Amino acid sequence: MTRREFLGDTAAGAVAGIAFVDCGLAGGSSAQAQTRRREVLVNGRRVKTIDVHAHCAVPEAMALMGRKVEQPGLLMSKTADRIRAMDEQGIDVEALSINPYWYTADRDVARDLIRIQNEKLAEVCAAQPDRFVAFASVALQHPDLAAEQLEEGVKKYGLRGAGVGGSVNGEDVSDPKFHPFWAKAEQLGVLVFMHPQAAGAAADLKSRLKGSGGLENAIGNPLETTIALSHLIFEGTLDRFPGLKICAAHGGGYLPSYAARSDAICVTFPDRCTVKLKKRPTEYLRQLYFDSLVFTPEALRHLVAETGSSQIVMGTDYPFPWTHTSVDHILATPGLSDAERISILGGTAAKLLNIKL
């Protein structure tokens, strides 16, 4: 079956079975008047903005594992509500992804669950092709199956890459068992969006992350990403698959903020760097990609200094209300040229996700 045969007349009709979790940005029901779409300008030039970090859920798939969307009153069943929120913020296109909750599923359940999710993601993108693209879901706990699902997602459903966690049931994604998936991602040349698992790096620190501050999220999630990226570097995964395109959520966690220590460890304690790398650890930051969700202009300026502006893409983490001003954050960051702002707002993501500008 071709993608055209699969999609049929979906683009002309309503999308059913996919849920967008709302954070209240829409400001009302879909019956309200259409919000005027904010057009983002850089030095008078209209630019297309692309959000690579936007979440949704498919209740039908979640039911296979006895789960449901646990945000009563915040469930969106119509794309109009999300598009209104996008228009308010000046976001032209969202790349949808689903945080993995299925890594404990057996092979048969995982196969059915992923098929349902990827079909629904394809439907919503077909219904609003100028506003949505999506990352395929994959069952990374079964790496060979995940490779098949990625290829099917890209070639059959027209999805633009894959969304993965930073760990799989406590195993690091740099483990050789996951090489079949990374090899397929490299072969297809698509972007892999890495988002931390809620119980990933924080699992071993759970007792210390209790109490006020939501530390399992505030600290644990960025730490999960920091560990995942560090293993991909130090275990030689990025050397083995140099064509990989990986985008890390939340600005890559803590790694870019203290990257020079990764170089220093191999100088100070060379016996602890047991895998011979082709270049210094910090150099790998310039072949990875990072979203812009780092909250302050100074943090984004520093991220650009460490990784290069060509490696940054805009991310909102919608519908979680971490920020309503991702566009303004990029526009307000000091030291960026107009070309760099345009690239971060959407130019780089357009190339990675095959979106026409």
Buried (B, 14 or more C-beta within 10 A) or exposed (E): EEBEEBBEEBEEEEBEBBBBBBBEBBEEEBEEEEBEEBEBEBEEEEBBBBBBBBBBBBBBBBEBBEEEBEBEEBBBBEBBBBBBBBBBBBBBBBBBBBBBBBBEBEEEBBBEBBBBBBBBBBBBBBBBEEBBBBBBBBBBBBBEBBBBBBBBBBEBBBBBBBBBBBBBEEEBBBBEBBBBBBBBBBEBEBBBBBBBBBBBBBBEBEEEBEEEEEBBBEBBBBBBBBBBBBBBBBBBBBBBBEEBBBBBBBBBBBBBBEBEEBEEBBEEEEEEBEEEBEEBBBBBBEBBBBBBBBEEBEBBBBBBEBBBBBBBBBBBBBBBEBBBEBBBBBBEBEEBEEEBBBBBBBBBBBBBBBBEE
